[in-house]
């Protein structure tokens, strides 16, 4: 009855239609809002899961202030006129220290005798190694892990020598490795009876000795001890060892332009004290004059380690150039081979944690006095000043770090740890392995970053 009345009443029909329209619109609005919320939620989740910052790790770096120059090496050397031709077996290697008039090789009548003598040397070395192992050392009481590590170290050293082409040293390292392996065998298996091995080696040595025959001993012929080298480089007579005391720029420049002479035979480097001579400008000479102690010198193209040397002499010319002579006592076979080479005379260095310039910010930060206390304004609030700093990421929280700048170029700066005794440098400074933020939006101390 009611539906029929509604159908006959136009006003009622309009109200019913309006109600339906409102319900339809309500559903559309709810659907639209729900869809918007869903889209917004998906966007927020995507934004939060996407890392909005870029970081770089603070690692220590060093920059050097150096003079790039050419150096000439002066040593106290004497030629060895010994004839090493023929079937010879060396007793010493280049760089070995020998006594005066020392035996450096043996000459044999034929190649077979020379080879047998070489084999005899190896047998004697092997016998000495096993004799040392059986001399009463209680390897069984030593830690096996430590012996395994030593054995692995010896193997690495041996392989490195082979890789670098240093066959002479590789032979010695091989012997060390075999000895260490034997010691490990003793520690693992208990007491190892080496008497049979020693007896076998002793018999081989006696048998080999009977086949050697006579040979000629070759000596240095130099009445002085020193470091032996079987070859010369042709520059031994260009400058003398005594020239270091009064070396001029023109002398040094002529030496650097000289070509090596053709020479034969070897030499003895008599002393571990040698000199590095180089031409430097007036500014470098003034800096070296003020320097005390030692300077570090590197040889970037020589493949040898840096050396520490003292300033021995500075011989200045009217044009401002100076012949600088440095005294060095560090000795190794590669160093004793140096003659003419590029050198970097390191006048100073700066070390700190590398920070890209695009990560640096200028922010207000607390000021500290010399005692490490925060300076306060009259109203008791902390006094602040514009300070160079960076943002870092600790976990997912942004923090600030101050900078103690010791070096800057066009791309980065170095921030050194502050002096612990300087209270005015209190606060948090960049540390090793800090994750420095180099890019991001809405950054501030305490911000949370979702990754």
C-alpha positions as CSV (number, residue, x, y, z in Angstrom):
1,X,0.0,0.0,0.0
2,X,2.8,2.4,1.0
3,X,4.8,1.6,-2.2
4,X,1.7,2.2,-4.3
5,X,1.2,5.6,-2.5
6,X,4.8,6.5,-3.2
7,X,4.4,5.6,-6.9
8,X,1.3,7.9,-7.0
9,X,3.0,10.7,-5.1
10,X,5.6,12.6,-7.2
11,X,7.2,14.2,-4.1
12,X,7.8,10.8,-2.5
13,X,9.3,9.6,-5.7
14,X,11.8,12.5,-5.7
15,X,12.8,11.8,-2.1
16,X,13.4,8.2,-2.9
17,X,15.5,9.1,-6.0
18,X,17.4,11.6,-3.9
19,X,18.1,9.0,-1.3
20,X,19.4,6.6,-3.8
21,X,21.6,9.3,-5.4
22,X,23.1,10.2,-2.0
23,X,23.9,6.6,-1.2
24,X,25.5,6.2,-4.6
25,X,27.6,9.4,-4.1
26,X,28.5,8.3,-0.7
27,X,29.8,5.0,-2.1
28,X,31.7,6.8,-4.8
29,X,33.3,9.2,-2.3
30,X,34.3,6.4,0.0
31,X,35.8,4.4,-2.9
32,X,37.7,7.5,-4.0
33,X,39.0,8.2,-0.5
34,X,40.0,4.6,0.0
35,X,41.8,4.5,-3.4
36,X,43.6,7.7,-2.5
37,X,44.6,6.4,0.9
38,X,45.8,3.2,-0.7
39,X,47.9,5.1,-3.3
40,X,49.3,7.4,-0.7
41,X,50.2,4.4,1.5
42,X,51.9,2.6,-1.3
43,X,53.8,5.8,-2.2
44,X,54.9,6.4,1.4
45,X,56.0,2.8,1.8
46,X,58.0,3.0,-1.4
47,X,59.5,6.3,-0.4
48,X,60.4,5.0,3.1
49,X,62.0,1.9,1.7
50,X,64.0,3.8,-0.9
51,X,67.2,5.2,0.7
52,X,66.9,9.0,0.3
53,X,70.6,9.6,1.2
54,X,73.9,8.8,-0.3
55,X,76.9,8.2,1.9
56,X,80.7,7.7,1.7
57,X,82.9,6.1,4.4
58,X,85.4,8.3,6.2
59,X,88.9,6.8,5.5
60,X,92.3,8.1,6.4
61,X,94.3,9.7,3.6
62,X,97.6,11.5,3.4
63,X,98.8,14.3,1.1
64,X,102.4,15.2,0.7
65,X,104.2,18.4,0.0
66,X,107.3,17.3,-1.9
67,X,109.9,18.4,-4.3
68,X,110.0,16.4,-7.5
69,X,113.6,16.1,-8.7
70,X,116.3,13.9,-10.2
71,X,118.8,12.3,-7.8
72,X,122.3,10.9,-8.2
73,X,123.5,8.4,-5.6
74,X,127.1,8.6,-4.2
75,X,128.6,5.6,-2.6
76,X,132.1,4.5,-1.3
77,X,132.8,1.9,-3.9
78,X,135.9,0.0,-5.2
79,X,136.1,-2.1,-8.3
80,X,136.6,-5.9,-8.2
81,X,138.9,-7.0,-11.0
82,X,138.3,-10.7,-10.4
83,X,137.6,-12.7,-13.5
84,X,134.4,-14.6,-13.1
85,X,134.4,-16.2,-16.5
86,X,134.5,-19.9,-17.1
87,X,132.8,-22.6,-15.1
88,X,132.3,-20.8,-11.8
89,X,130.1,-21.4,-8.8
90,X,129.4,-18.2,-6.7
91,X,129.8,-18.3,-3.0
92,X,127.9,-15.0,-2.4
93,X,125.0,-13.2,-3.9
94,X,124.7,-9.6,-4.9
95,X,124.2,-7.4,-1.8
96,X,125.8,-9.9,0.6
97,X,128.3,-8.4,3.0
98,X,131.8,-9.9,2.6
99,X,135.1,-9.6,4.5
100,X,138.2,-8.1,3.1
101,X,139.7,-10.2,0.2
102,X,136.9,-12.7,0.6
103,X,136.4,-15.7,-1.6
104,X,133.4,-15.0,-3.8
105,X,133.5,-17.9,-6.3
106,X,135.2,-21.1,-7.3
107,X,136.3,-21.8,-10.9
108,X,136.3,-25.4,-12.2
109,X,137.9,-27.1,-15.2
110,X,134.6,-28.3,-16.7
111,X,130.9,-27.8,-16.4
112,X,130.4,-31.2,-14.8
113,X,132.7,-30.4,-11.9
114,X,131.0,-27.1,-11.4
115,X,127.6,-28.7,-11.3
116,X,128.7,-31.3,-8.9
117,X,130.1,-28.7,-6.6
118,X,126.8,-26.8,-6.8
119,X,125.0,-30.0,-5.8
120,X,127.4,-30.5,-3.0
121,X,126.5,-27.0,-1.6
122,X,122.8,-27.9,-1.7
123,X,123.5,-31.2,0.1
124,X,125.5,-29.5,2.8
125,X,122.7,-26.9,3.3
126,X,120.1,-29.6,3.6
127,X,122.3,-31.5,6.1
128,X,122.7,-28.4,8.2
129,X,118.9,-27.9,8.2
130,X,118.1,-31.4,9.4
131,X,120.9,-31.3,11.9
132,X,119.3,-28.1,13.4
133,X,115.9,-29.8,13.5
134,X,117.3,-32.8,15.4
135,X,119.4,-30.8,17.8
136,X,117.0,-31.1,20.7
137,X,114.3,-28.6,20.0
138,X,111.0,-29.9,21.4
139,X,108.7,-29.1,18.5
140,X,106.2,-31.5,19.8
141,X,105.5,-29.1,22.7
142,X,105.0,-26.2,20.4
143,X,101.5,-25.0,19.3
144,X,100.6,-26.7,16.0
145,X,98.5,-23.7,14.9
146,X,101.5,-21.4,15.3
147,X,103.7,-23.7,13.3
148,X,101.1,-24.0,10.6
149,X,101.0,-20.2,10.3
150,X,104.8,-20.0,10.1
151,X,104.8,-22.6,7.4
152,X,102.1,-20.7,5.4
153,X,104.1,-17.5,5.8
154,X,107.3,-19.2,4.5
155,X,105.3,-20.5,1.5
156,X,103.9,-17.1,0.7
157,X,107.4,-15.5,0.9
158,X,108.8,-18.2,-1.4
159,X,106.0,-17.7,-4.0
160,X,106.4,-13.9,-3.9
161,X,110.1,-14.3,-4.6
162,X,109.4,-16.6,-7.6
163,X,106.8,-14.2,-8.9
164,X,109.2,-11.2,-8.7
165,X,111.9,-13.2,-10.5
166,X,114.2,-13.2,-7.5
167,X,115.4,-16.8,-8.0
168,X,118.4,-16.5,-5.7
169,X,116.3,-15.5,-2.7
170,X,113.6,-18.0,-3.7
171,X,116.0,-20.9,-3.2
172,X,116.7,-19.7,0.4
173,X,113.0,-19.2,1.1
174,X,112.3,-22.7,-0.3
175,X,114.8,-24.1,2.2
176,X,113.1,-22.2,5.1
177,X,109.7,-23.5,4.0
178,X,110.9,-27.2,4.0
179,X,112.5,-26.7,7.4
180,X,109.2,-25.3,8.8
181,X,107.2,-28.1,7.3
182,X,109.6,-30.6,9.0
183,X,109.1,-28.9,12.3
184,X,105.3,-29.1,11.8
185,X,105.6,-32.8,11.0
186,X,107.5,-33.3,14.3
187,X,104.9,-31.4,16.3
188,X,102.0,-33.4,14.7
189,X,103.5,-36.9,14.7
190,X,105.6,-36.7,17.8
191,X,109.4,-37.2,17.9
192,X,110.7,-37.7,14.4
193,X,113.9,-39.7,14.1
194,X,116.1,-37.8,11.7
195,X,119.2,-40.0,12.2
196,X,118.6,-42.1,9.1
197,X,118.1,-38.9,7.0
198,X,121.3,-37.4,8.3
199,X,123.2,-40.6,7.6
200,X,121.9,-40.7,4.0
201,X,122.9,-37.1,3.5
202,X,126.3,-37.6,5.0
203,X,127.0,-40.5,2.6
204,X,125.9,-38.4,-0.4
205,X,128.2,-35.6,0.7
206,X,131.2,-37.8,1.0
207,X,130.5,-39.4,-2.3
208,X,130.1,-36.0,-4.0
209,X,133.3,-34.7,-2.5
210,X,135.4,-37.4,-4.1
211,X,134.2,-36.3,-7.6
212,X,134.9,-32.6,-7.3
213,X,138.6,-32.4,-7.8
214,X,140.6,-29.3,-7.5
215,X,139.3,-25.8,-8.2
216,X,140.5,-22.2,-8.2
217,X,139.2,-19.9,-5.4
218,X,138.4,-16.4,-6.7
219,X,138.6,-13.5,-4.2
220,X,137.6,-9.9,-4.3
221,X,141.2,-8.7,-4.2
222,X,139.9,-5.7,-2.2
223,X,141.5,-5.1,1.2
224,X,138.2,-3.9,2.7
225,X,135.0,-5.4,3.8
226,X,131.7,-4.4,2.2
227,X,128.7,-5.3,0.1
228,X,129.5,-7.4,-3.0
229,X,128.0,-6.8,-6.4
230,X,129.0,-8.9,-9.4
231,X,128.4,-6.1,-11.9
232,X,129.0,-2.3,-12.2
233,X,126.5,0.2,-13.6
234,X,129.1,2.5,-15.4
235,X,128.6,5.5,-13.2
236,X,131.1,4.6,-10.5
237,X,133.7,7.2,-11.7
238,X,131.3,10.0,-12.5
239,X,131.3,11.5,-9.0
240,X,133.4,10.4,-6.0
241,X,132.2,9.7,-2.5
242,X,134.2,12.7,-1.3
243,X,132.3,15.0,-3.6
244,X,129.4,15.0,-1.2
245,X,131.2,17.6,1.0
246,X,131.4,20.3,-1.7
247,X,129.2,19.2,-4.6
248,X,128.1,22.0,-6.9
249,X,124.9,22.3,-9.0
250,X,126.9,22.2,-12.3
251,X,128.8,19.0,-11.2
252,X,125.5,17.3,-10.3
253,X,123.8,18.4,-13.5
254,X,126.7,17.1,-15.6
255,X,126.6,13.8,-13.7
256,X,122.8,13.4,-14.3
257,X,123.4,14.0,-18.1
258,X,126.2,11.5,-18.4
259,X,125.8,8.2,-20.2
260,X,127.1,5.0,-18.5
261,X,130.6,3.8,-19.4
262,X,131.2,0.3,-20.5
263,X,132.8,-1.6,-17.6
264,X,133.5,-5.1,-16.6
265,X,133.9,-6.9,-13.3
266,X,132.1,-6.2,-10.0
267,X,132.5,-3.9,-7.1
268,X,132.5,-3.6,-3.3
269,X,130.4,-1.0,-1.6
270,X,132.5,-0.4,1.4
271,X,130.1,1.2,3.9
272,X,126.4,1.4,4.7
273,X,126.6,5.2,4.6
274,X,125.6,6.7,1.2
275,X,124.4,10.0,-0.1
276,X,121.5,11.2,-2.2
277,X,122.3,14.4,-4.2
278,X,119.6,16.5,-6.0
279,X,119.1,20.0,-7.4
280,X,116.4,22.0,-5.6
281,X,115.2,25.6,-5.8
282,X,115.8,28.4,-3.3
283,X,112.4,27.9,-1.5
284,X,113.1,24.2,-1.0
285,X,116.6,25.0,0.2
286,X,115.3,27.4,2.8
287,X,112.8,24.8,4.0
288,X,115.6,22.2,4.2
289,X,117.8,24.6,6.1
290,X,115.1,25.0,8.8
291,X,114.4,21.3,9.0
292,X,115.8,19.3,11.9
293,X,116.2,15.6,12.1
294,X,115.4,13.6,9.0
295,X,113.4,13.9,5.8
296,X,111.7,11.1,3.9
297,X,112.7,10.5,0.3
298,X,110.7,8.3,-2.1
299,X,111.8,6.9,-5.5
300,X,108.5,6.5,-7.3
301,X,109.9,4.7,-10.4
302,X,112.6,2.6,-8.8
303,X,110.4,0.1,-7.0
304,X,112.2,0.5,-3.7
305,X,110.9,1.5,-0.3
306,X,111.1,5.1,1.0
307,X,114.1,6.0,3.0
308,X,114.8,8.4,5.9
309,X,117.8,10.6,5.4
310,X,119.3,13.6,7.2
311,X,120.2,16.9,5.4
312,X,124.0,16.5,5.1
313,X,125.0,19.6,3.0
314,X,123.4,22.5,1.0
315,X,125.5,24.1,-1.7
316,X,123.7,27.1,-3.0
317,X,124.4,29.0,-6.3
318,X,124.0,32.8,-7.0
319,X,120.9,32.0,-9.1
320,X,119.2,30.5,-6.1
321,X,119.5,26.8,-7.1
322,X,121.0,24.5,-4.6
323,X,122.8,21.1,-4.6
324,X,121.2,19.3,-1.7
325,X,123.0,16.3,-0.3
326,X,121.2,13.8,2.1
327,X,122.9,11.2,4.2
328,X,121.3,7.8,4.4
329,X,122.2,4.6,6.4
330,X,119.4,2.4,5.3
331,X,120.8,-0.6,3.4
332,X,119.2,-3.2,1.1
333,X,120.3,-4.8,-2.1
334,X,117.8,-2.8,-4.2
335,X,118.8,0.5,-2.5
336,X,122.5,-0.3,-3.2
337,X,121.7,-0.6,-6.9
338,X,120.2,2.9,-7.2
339,X,122.2,5.4,-9.2
340,X,120.2,8.0,-11.3
341,X,116.5,8.1,-10.4
342,X,113.5,10.3,-9.9
343,X,113.1,11.3,-6.3
344,X,110.5,13.0,-4.2
345,X,111.9,14.9,-1.3
346,X,109.0,15.0,1.1
347,X,108.9,18.4,2.9
348,X,105.7,17.9,4.8
349,X,102.5,15.9,5.0
350,X,99.0,16.2,6.2
351,X,96.9,13.2,7.4
352,X,93.2,13.2,8.1
353,X,89.9,11.6,7.1
354,X,88.8,12.3,3.5
355,X,85.6,14.3,3.2
356,X,84.0,15.3,-0.1
357,X,83.4,19.1,-0.4
358,X,79.8,18.5,-1.4
359,X,79.2,16.9,2.0
360,X,80.4,20.0,4.0
361,X,77.8,22.2,5.6
362,X,77.9,25.5,7.6
363,X,75.7,25.2,10.7
364,X,75.3,26.8,14.1
365,X,77.0,24.6,16.7
366,X,77.9,25.1,20.3
367,X,81.1,26.9,21.2
368,X,83.6,25.5,23.7
369,X,86.2,27.3,25.8
370,X,89.8,26.2,26.4
371,X,88.7,23.9,29.3
372,X,86.1,22.1,27.1
373,X,83.1,23.8,28.7
374,X,80.2,25.1,26.6
375,X,80.3,28.9,26.4
376,X,77.0,30.4,27.4
377,X,75.2,33.7,26.6
378,X,74.0,36.1,29.3
379,X,70.6,34.4,29.4
380,X,72.3,31.0,30.0
381,X,71.6,29.6,26.6
382,X,74.6,27.9,24.8
383,X,76.5,30.3,22.6
384,X,76.7,29.1,19.0
385,X,78.7,30.0,16.0
386,X,78.8,29.1,12.3
387,X,80.9,25.9,12.1
388,X,81.9,23.6,9.2
389,X,80.5,20.2,9.7
390,X,78.9,17.1,8.0
391,X,75.9,14.9,8.6
392,X,76.6,11.3,9.2
393,X,74.4,8.2,9.4
394,X,74.5,6.2,12.6
395,X,72.3,3.2,12.0
396,X,69.3,5.1,10.5
397,X,69.7,8.3,12.6
398,X,71.3,11.4,11.2
399,X,74.0,13.0,13.5
400,X,76.4,15.9,13.1
401,X,80.2,15.8,13.1
402,X,82.5,18.8,13.3
403,X,85.5,19.2,11.0
404,X,89.1,19.9,12.0
405,X,90.3,20.9,8.5
406,X,94.1,20.4,7.8
407,X,94.0,20.4,4.0
408,X,91.6,21.4,1.2
409,X,91.7,21.1,-2.5
410,X,89.0,21.6,-5.2
411,X,87.4,18.2,-4.5
412,X,87.8,17.2,-0.9
413,X,89.3,18.1,2.4
414,X,91.1,16.3,5.2
415,X,89.7,16.4,8.7
416,X,92.2,15.4,11.4
417,X,91.3,14.2,14.9
418,X,91.5,17.2,17.3
419,X,94.2,17.7,19.8
420,X,92.9,16.0,23.0
421,X,94.5,18.7,25.1
422,X,92.7,21.5,23.3
423,X,89.5,22.0,25.2
424,X,88.2,24.5,22.6
425,X,87.9,21.6,20.1
426,X,85.6,19.6,22.3
427,X,82.6,18.0,20.6
428,X,82.1,15.3,18.1
429,X,84.5,15.3,15.1
430,X,84.6,13.1,12.1
431,X,86.0,9.6,13.0
432,X,87.3,6.7,11.0
433,X,84.6,4.7,9.2
434,X,81.9,7.4,9.8
435,X,79.2,7.1,7.1
436,X,79.3,10.7,5.8
437,X,76.1,11.8,4.0
438,X,76.9,13.3,0.6
439,X,73.3,13.8,-0.6
440,X,69.8,13.8,0.7
441,X,66.8,16.0,1.5
442,X,65.3,17.3,4.8
443,X,68.4,16.4,6.8
444,X,68.9,17.5,10.4
445,X,70.4,16.1,13.5
446,X,68.1,13.4,14.8
447,X,66.3,12.7,11.5
448,X,65.4,9.1,11.0
449,X,66.2,7.5,7.7
450,X,64.3,4.5,6.6
451,X,66.0,2.1,4.2
